[in-house]
Amino acid sequence: MSEAQPAVLRLAGLRKSYNVGLPNETEVLHGLDLVIERDDFAALIGPSGSGKSTLLNLIGLLDQPTAGELYLLGEPTSTMDDAGRTRLRGESIGFVFQFHHLVQAFGALDNVLMPLMLRHGRPGPAAIDRARSLLAAMGLEKYAQTRPNQLSGGQQQRVAIARALVTQPSLLLADEPTGNLDTRTAADVFELMRRFGREVGCAVLLVTHDPRLSAACDRTIDLVDGRIVSDTRAPTGPSVTG
């Protein structure tokens, strides 16, 4: 019998402090324990100042915890050097932000391919086909050569989602990805992330202040004052448009 696959993400006693060793040392995350499985589509919620951005930076391997351990695909990351963290981040994590950060000089297809270009140089035919397929699935096939400033906000965010998925990550981190969109477009973008999370087989952790979006997730993790105060699963998978 083969061993079960490790969780995509596991936090064990994770702590984060700033100004360590100084009189104004402040701990903002207080010993968090959390597991994100491969089929999770979870919302991370909490008031401003609760530590959501700090936690997302740690999960994305953009910062290091003060204490505790963060396991990504079973690998402990606290003792990794910068090169190891960069490798694991690039191979395993996709990012979608409130501001899409597309490169205005490039068309949609090259923007989707950007993570692969940065890692390998000009991608080969298989990678280009994958990027085109993602654009087509986002309803953007005819915009492959269109620059971002000629696309609507919703279209630009769909390009950003395709870019995050082109590396076939195990974990998609989405930080207020619909914050700049109208309600209808936000719902469409949300449903695309849900569908592709399932089809690509990656876990999704969505940071949002929108109660409609969090209620439509399968799981809601509530962070208050640097502590997880609740972690609940929905009895069914509701639609954000329902």
Secondary structure, DSSP 8 states (H G I E B T S, - for coil): -------SEEEEEEEEEESTTSTT-EEEEEEEEEEE-TT-EEEEE--TTSSHHHHHHHHTTSS--SEEEEEETTEE-TT--HHHHHHHHHHHEEEEESS----TTS-HHHHHHHHHHHHHSS--HHHHHHHHHHHHHTT-GGGTT--GGGS-HHHHHHHHHHHHHTT--SEEEEESTTTTS-HHHHHHHHHHHHHHHHHHT-EEEEE-S-HHHHHHSSEEEEEETTEEEEEEE-SS---TT-
